[in-house]
Amino acid sequence: MANKDQTDTVRMEKIVSLCKRRGFIFQSAELYGGLNGCWDYGPLGTELKRNLKDYWWRKNVQERDDILGLDGSILTHQAVLTASGHIGGFSDPMCDCLLTKARLRADQIDPQSGTAYHFTGASHEQSGWSVDRPYSVLLNQPNQDENKARKTAKAFYAQFLNDNQISPKKLTLVGETTSEETDVTNYNPDNGSLLTEPRDFELMFKTQMGASADENDPNATAYLRPETAQSIFVQYKNVVDSNRVKLPFGVAQIGKAFRNEINPRNFTFRSREFEQMEIEYFCKPEDGLKLTDTWLANRLAFYEEIGLDKKKLHVLDIPDGERAHYSQKTYDIEYDFPFGQQELEGVAYRGDYDLGKHQKHSGKPLEYFDEETKEKFIPHVVEPSAGCDRTVLALICEAFDEEDLTKEGGKNDVRTVMRFRPCVAPIKVAVLPLLKNKPELVAKAKEVQHLLQPFMNVFYDEAAAIGRRYRRQDEVGTPFCVAIDFETLGEEDASMKDTVTIRHRDSMEQERVAISDLLSWLLERIR
Ligand code: GAP
C-alpha cells in the first residue's frame, strides 16, 4: 500500500461480518447494546489467539535460553504506577464537540482552514427567550453555503431552550462576525462545530480494594495495569535472585492491559481491554542501541513467519521529540490494515529509566553486580512490546481472500478463504466421512478424529455434500481436510485400504496418505 492513509472500507466490512458469522470475534455484551471498546473472542477467535500466543511464547521463551516467563497481577499497586510516571502522566488531551458532545483526541485532529462564523448568542422574539454565549462554526470547503454555519449555530443554541416547542429555525442569531482561519484544530472536522479546550483525560482504570474500601482512602486505591511491562520491572530483582541469570537476559509476559481509550475504533484495533506480548530485555548500557536493532530484525522475522506479507510491514524510526519520555530509541512496526497503515508493535530502548525510577521510589537497590568486572550498575532495557489483539486482527486481515472460481459461461462462484499459516490456523484439520449414512465410513472417520485429537484441534463434520463441507472449512481457514471414502474401506481396491484423501485448502489439490502416516504428515506441516 503506497499511501499510508489508503483504506478499503468494503473489505473491512466483509472481514468484520465474517468474524461474527463464523465465530471469531463478537462485540462484548452485544445482547445489551454492546460495551464500547471491549470484544469477546468466539470459539475460532479463541483458538487463533491462543495459537498466536503459543507461537510467540515458543519462539521467545521456550526456544531461547536467555528469556524467562512471568505472569504478573493485573491489579497494580499505585506506588508502582507513581514511580513509572503513569499516575499524573498517562493521559490523552481530549476535547468535546459543543454540538454533538462527541469526544475527540485533540492531538489527532487534522488541521483545517476556512471561514469561521462567530456568534455571541441567540434569541427568540415571541417568547422573549435569549442566551448569551460565544460559539463558532468553521466552513472548511470553498464556496460553502454560509447558511450552513447559521443552521449549525441555531442547533447549538437550541440546546439551551427549555421549551421544546420552539424550533431551532425560529431562533435569531446575535453578533455574527467572520474570520479567516488557517490550519486550526479547534473545530470538529465532521460538522464544523467549535470544540472545547483540550483537557487531560486519565487513561487508567482505577478501582478500590478490600471489603471496607473507602473511595477517599488512597491506600485502598489500585489500578488495572495499563501495560504488562511494570510488573516485570518490579519483579526484576526477584527474578535475578531466584534464577541464575546473567546479562543480557529477558523476561517475557503475555497478559491483559487496560486503557480507557477516548475513542476506541477500527474493530479490535484500539480497545479498552487488550492483551500485550512484551519482553523486557535487560542488558549492559553499551549494548542497548545495538540490541534494539537486533530485536527489530527478530520481530520483523516473527511477523513474516506467522504469515504477514513483508510488503505490508513498515518500520518507523521515531524521531527525537516524538518518542515516549523514557525512550532513547523507538521503532514502530506498522502494518497495512484495510483501514490504513497502523502500529502493531513498538521496539523501544528504555535505557535505565524504569529500574532507576523503581529503585528511587522504593528505596531498594536494583543494581546488577557484574561478577567479571566487579561493577554494580542498573541494567538498561530493550522492550519489544506487541499487541496480541492487533496481531490477531492483522492475521485475519491478511488471511481474508475471495477467490473467483467462476468457469467460463458458468454460475458465479466466489470462494471465501482464510489463508492462515497452518501454525496459527484455528482448526488444523477437518475429518469428513464421505457419507453420513454409511456406518463404516462414520466409524473410520471417528477413529481418525480420535487419533489426531490429542495433538491438534480437529473438526469433525458429516453434514452436507463434501464440496460444501470443504468450502465451510475454507471460510475459517482450515489448511487440511481429510476425507474418508470408499477407498479408505478398501472395498474395491485392497491396496487403498486405510488411506485417506487430504485436500489442501490453498491449492485445492488432493493427495492420498496412509492413516498410519497421517499424524506425522500433519505434525510436520502445522508447527
Ligand atoms: N510497554 C510499552 C507499551 O505499552 P505501547 O506502544 O503503549 O507501549 C504496546 O503499547 C503495544 O500494545 C502497541 O504497539 C499495540 O500493539 C498494543 N496496544 C496499545 N494500546 C492498545 C489498545 N488500546 N488496543 C489494542 N492494542 C493496544
Boltz pocket constraint, residues with backbone or C-beta under 6 A from the ligand:
constraints:
  - pocket:
      binder: B
      contacts: [[A, 226], [A, 227], [A, 228], [A, 229], [A, 259], [A, 261], [A, 268], [A, 269], [A, 270], [A, 271], [A, 272], [A, 273], [A, 274], [A, 275], [A, 276], [A, 278], [A, 343], [A, 344], [A, 345], [A, 346], [A, 383], [A, 385], [A, 386], [A, 387], [A, 388], [A, 389], [A, 390]]
      max_distance: 6.0
